[in-house]
Amino acid sequence: AADTGRATAAGAASVRYGAAARTTATRSTGAAPERCRTTGLRARVGRQDAGAGNRYAPLVLTNTSAKTCWVYGFVGLVLIDGHGDVLRTRTRRESVTPHRVTLRPGTSAHARLHWTVVPSGHETRCPASARLMIIPPDEVAHLEVPFSATVCDDGRIDATPMTPGASL
């Protein structure tokens, strides 16, 4: 089956990969755009760029619903290994002021992710992830996508707030 990066409803912190259920869409009743719901978003992680032990990649959320919606703020992240187990993940919000990003159907917003692949402190090696759970801003349901990465510094990933577009 193709990986769609679509929403699942299980709690991210206690989920083993493959145990989550699908959520149902919430319909908008107001004329003004509402916050984007996980069920109306698709996620992907773009191409990783490397330099001096650092990695960067855009995390892209695309509005797949039929209505305009908005995102504001930061995503939550959980690394998953190849066995479906949760890896230690520390998401650090970069000190950038977030702004509301309006997404028409089919348009995208992204956050820049940054992590190091150089062991630090007590680390002798760093765990490898296979997937990434993404909790959109102000949501509890998550999306899950392939994410083959080695994340050091106790699983620290720096993230910017969501900004318009699909690339860094």
N, C-alpha and C positions, 0 to 999 in steps of 0.2 A: 504494500500500500504506500502511496506517496505521502510524504510528510508535508502537512499543510500549515503547521504553525498556528493551528486553531485553538480555541479556548477549551480548557478543562476546568472542573469546579472543585477538585480536591484541595485541601489545605496544603500549601507549598512546603512548609517546614517538615511535615510528617509523611509526605508522599513518597512511595517507591515508584520508579518509572513504570508506566503501564497500568497503574491502579486507578487512574483518574477517570471521572465520568464527564460526559459532555454537558454543557450548560445550555439553557434556552435563552433566546434574545428577549430583551426588554424593549417594549415599544414606547416611542416618544409621543406625548400627547400635547406638548407645548409648541408654539410657533418658533421660539428662539432655539438655537442649537443647544443640545444637552451634552454633558460629558460623554466621551467615547466609552463604551462598555467593552469589556474583554471579548464578548461574543461577536462584536462587530469589528474586530481587529484581526489582522494577520501579522505575524512577526517573522523577521529573518535577521540574521547577523551577516553583514556584508564582508567583503574581503579584508583579511587581516593585513595590516602594514607592520613591518618590523624595523627596529633600530636600537642598537646598543642594549640588548636585553629587555627592551620594552615592546609591547604589542598594542596596537590600536585597531579598532573596528567600529563601524557604525551599527547600532542596533536600530532597526527600522520597524516602525509600526505603520500599517496601511489600513485605512478605513475601508472595510469590505461591506459596510451596511449601505442601505439606500438613502440614508439621511446624513446631512452635515452634522458633525459633532466636534468636540474640542478635547485636547489633552493639556494638562498643566502640571509641570513638576518633573519628578524623578521616577524612574522605574525601580522595582525591586528585582533582585536577581538571586537565583539559587543554582549552583553547579551540581550536575549529576554525573556520576561515573559510568563506565561501560556496563556495570552490573545493575544499574538503576538505583544505586545508593546516593544519598545526599552527601556532598562534600562540603567542608567548611567554606563558607562564602561570607565575605565582609564587603558590602557595597558602600563605598564612600562617596558621598555627594560632593561634587566639586563646588567651590564657592562662587557660583555664577547665578545671578538672579534669574529665576524662571519666568517665562511669559506664556500666556495662553496661546496655543497653536490650534487654529481652526482647520479641520480636515473635511473637505468635500468628499463625496464618495470617490474612491479610487486614488486619493492623494495620501501622502506619507509625511511622517515626522520621524526624526531620529535623535538618538542620544549617542555621544561619543564614549566608547568604552576604552579604558586603558588599564593594562596590568603588566606585571613584570614576570619574566621567566627565569630570573636569577634567584636561587635560594638565598634567604636572609635569616639572620638570627639563628635559631635552633634547627632550621631546615637543612637536611642533607640532600633531599630531592623533593620535588613538588608533584602533587597528584595531577593526573590527566583527567580532563572532563570529556564526556561524549555528548552531553546535551546541556541545555540551559533553560531553566524555568524563568519566565519573564512575567512579572506582575505589573501591568500598566499602572500609571499614576492613579491613585485614589480607588483602586479596584482590589478585590480579594481573590478572584479567579485568575488563573494564570494561563499563559501560552507556553508551549514547549517546542524548542527547535534544536537541530543538530548544532553542536558547538565543540569542536575538537581543539582543545587548548590546554596548555600547562600553565596553571595560575599559581604563582608563588606568593610570598609575604602573607602566609596564612589565608589564602583565598581572597586577597584584596583585589577588588575591581573598582576603579574610579569611574564615575558616570557623570556626564553633564545633564542638565535638564533637557527635556524634549525641545527640539527646534525644527523649523520647517524643512522639508526636503528629505531625500533618501540617501544623501552622501555627506561625508565630512567636509 
